[in-house]
Amino acid sequence: MTEQKTMQAAVLREFHKPLCIEEVPIPEPGPGEVLVQVKASGLCVTDLHIQDGIIGSVRLPYTPGHEMAGIVRGYGPGAESCGLSLGQHVVCGIDITCGTCDLCRRGRENLCRNRVRVGFERNGSHAEYAVVPAANLHPISDDVPFDQAAIIPDAVACMYHAIRHQGQVAPGDRVLFYGAGGLALQGVQIAKHLGAEIFAAARTPAKLEKAQAFGASHVINTRQQDLAEELRRMTDQAMCDVIFDLVGNGDTIDLLLRCVRPGGKVVALAYAADSFAVNCQELVIQEKEVLGIRGSTTQDLLDCIRLVEEKKIVPYVSSWYHLGEINTALEALRACKGLGRSAIVF
């Protein structure tokens, strides 16, 4: 256990207000818990939703942050035998699940009825230290930089779950990422690993260039080009097999349903709007599907750790900040200034 008694943490005390950097006691791990020295904490659009009071389960004051990589520094009672060594590099799964509800028993633990989430219902990783259940920590090679490791549990594993399980992407499938930001650039790598033909659409040329660098064969600038028209031309009228909506405006699902083939799928990851409307002819007559995606399973996370360790996926972080700069980082995220994910580094 560390001899240090206090730490710096970013604390959200009021919704719609900046986070406060405070000196607080280092938390003591309880039964089955582990103390982690946080080395990197990823930033996510969900951090903005939390700051804006959209996530109803959040109770103030608390420390957000749900993408964590760090070093094991101490054990709570009973956690010494968890298989993690002091000094070991770890990443943290977000969901603390019950393992006993009907959804957990069906292998859909990401939908656990009793889940509690690190960085949501309990304090998270925007701090120098964090306490989490040992079961949520997974070893990762020391060769993986902490900033890359931090975003695996969310940006990488969620995209993996969306692509592999919800989208069921297979070799040769035509896959479109609508929006080419921090999530899509992880997704392009995953889809390429699975053997898909990859399309990317965005309004920013720099994001499209980055998508090409990671493996997109075709890009569409939606500021200048009509998405459906370009896809018809590029695919000889066949359109896409699976499309991932990473924009989430009220009209995107309807647009994207017109861009998938009969029997194709639109997987919705973003929720900028509360609702959407679709053309029933596209959905019903042509047997198209609209699917949601929530988080990932432990096995998804383990698969992604392995892919990163094998360098088949390189988590893309484009912006780095110190903890004292967290409000600057959140404002940059709100303004969509970064090409990829951003991270707080300690």
Buried (B, 14 or more C-beta within 10 A) or exposed (E): EEEEEEBBBBBBEEEEEBBBBBEBEBBEBEEBBBBBBBBBBBBBBBBBBBBEEEBEEBEEEBBBBBBBBBBBBBBBEEBEEBEBEEEBBBBBBBBBBBEEBEBBEEEBBBBBEEBBBBBBBBBBBBBBBBBBBBBBBBBBEEEBBBBBBBBBBBBBBBBBBBBBBBBBBEEEBBBBBBBBBBBBBBBBBBBBBBEBBBBBBBBBEEBBEBBBEBBBBBBBBBEEBEBBEBBBEBBEEEBBBBBBBBBBBEEBBBBBBBBBBEEBBBBBBBBEEEEBEBEEEBBEEBEBBBBEBBBBBBBBBEBBBEBBBEEEBBBBBBBEBEBEEBBEBBEBBEEEEBBBBBBBBB
